[in-house]
Amino acid sequence: MTHPDHRAEIVTDQSTQPKKSETRAELQPNPWRLEIGDWSALQARAAPIRLEVFVHEQQVPLEEEIDALDAECIHAVAFDAQGCALATGRLLPDGHIGRMAVLKTVRGQGLGSAVLQALMQQARQKGFVEAALSAQTHAQAFYARHGFVPEGAEYLDANIPHVLMRKAL
C-alpha cells in the first residue's frame, strides 16, 4: 500500500450547502452530530464504519486498513439522532486527511462533507496552511467541490486507483 493513511471513500455529492432553489423555510437542521477525538475515544465507533466500507465493500485487506497511525490521529465521527455512527475520517499529524468513509445506506446526505469540513477545521486549528489527501479517483469530484486540487499521476493504493489532492486552508 503506497499511502497507508489516506484512503477515502465518498461516492456522491455530500455538500452541506443549500441549493439555490431552496428557501430558508425549506432547510432543515442537520439530523446528525459530529464528535472529534482521539482513537481511544472513537475507535469503537469509527472502526466498524471503516471495516464495512474498506474491508467489506472494497476488499482492502484488514491488515492494511487499521494501522498504528490511528493512535496519532484526530478522528471525526458523525452520528445520527439515535447515536448510530454513520461516517468517519481522520487527520494525521502531518496535515493529511484520510480514511474518509460513509456507510452506503446514508451516502449523499452531507455526512462526508461534514466530516471533511470538521477535519479541515482541526487542521487549521493546528496551524496547517494546507491539507492533503489521497482520493480514490471516483471521489475526486467530491473533493474538488471542496476546493481540493489534484497533483501528480494516478497510483494504486490497496489496488484502488487514487490521486493526491491538496487544498490551501
N, C-alpha and C positions, 0 to 999 in steps of 0.2 A: 504494500500500500504506500503510495507516494507521500501523501499528506494525511497522517493518521488522525488529524484533528479537525478537519474542515468539511466533512460530508454534510450535504444539505439537501433536504427533500421538500420542495414546495411545488405543487403542480398547477395551481390555478391562481388567478388574481385574488390576493387576500388583502387588498388595500383597505384601510380603515377610513379612507377619505370618502365623504359622501359624493354621490353622483350629482352633476349639475341640476338634474331634473328633480332631485329630492328637495323638499322643503323642510324647515326645522321641525314642523309638526310631525312629519313622517319619520324622522330619525329617532331611532330607539337607542337607549344607552347600551353599551356593550354588555352582553349577558355573561361575561366571564371576568375573572380576576387574574392578575399576574403575581407570581411570587418570585423574588430574586434571592438567591442564597448560594451557599457552598454545596459541594457534593454530599457531605454528611447530612445536610438538612433536606436535600431534594432528590437524592438518589432513588429512594423508594417510589417516587412519583415519576421521575424523568426516565429512568432505565426501562420500564415496561413500554413506554412510547417508542423509544429508540429501538428496542428489540423488535417490536411489531413492524415498524417502518423499514428499518435497515436489514435486520436479520431475516424476518419472515417474508416481507414483500419483495425486498431487493436482493435477497440471498447473499448478503455480506456475511462473511464468517464471524461468528461470535467473538473469537479472539482478536479480531480487528476492530470490532465495534466499541467495546468497553475497554478503555485504556487507562494507564496511570496518570494521564494528563487531567482526567476528570477531577482529581483531588486538588488541582491547582487552578481550576476554572471558576468563574462566576456562572451560575446556571439560572435560567429563567424557565418557569413552567406556567402555562395558562390552564386555569381550572374553570369548569362550568359552574352554574349556580348551586349544583348539588355537591360540588367538591371533587368531581371527577377530573383527573388530569387529561388534557387533550393535545397539548403541544409543548415543545421544549426546544431549547438551544443553549449554547454555551459561549462564553467569551474567554479566550485563552489569555495568559499573562502577556503575550506579545501583541495583543490587539486583534487577533484573528477571531472571527465568529465562525462557529461550526456546529455540527450535529443538530442542525435545524430539522425538526420533524413534527409533522402534524398528522394525527390519526386520519385515516382515509375517510371515515364517516363524517368528519367535520371540516374537511378542506373547503376552501372558498368562502369562509365566513369571517376572515380578517384575523384569525389567530396567528398565522405566520407573520403577518405584518406587525402585530402587537408584540410578539416575541422579538422580532428583529429590531423594532424601534427601542424596546427596553434594553437590549444588548448594546445598541449603538449609544444610548444614553449612558450606560455604565462605562463604555469606552471613553466617552467624553469626560465623565467624572474622574476617570483615572488619568486624564491628561493626554490621551491619544489624540492626534490630529488626523488620523486616518484609520479606517477599518478595512480589513481584507477578509476574503472568504474564498473557499473553493466550492464553486457552484456546480451542481450536476447540470449538464448542458440543457436539459429540458426545463430547468428552473431559471435559466439565465434571464429571461424576460421579466420574471418576478423581481429579481434583484436589480435589474436595470430600472424598473419603475421606482425603486427606492434610491436611485442615484448611483448605483454601483456600475463601474465601467470594466469591461473585460480587458485582460492583459495577457499577452503571450498565447502560446499554442494550446490546443486542447490536449488533455492527457487522461490516462486511465487511473482511477483510484478505486480499489476493490472491484476492478473490472467494470467500472461505470465511467462513462465519459464526463470529465469535469473541465472547468476553465477557472483560472484565477481571476477574481474581480476585486476592485478597490473603490473606496469612496472617501473623499475628504469629509471630516466631521466638523 
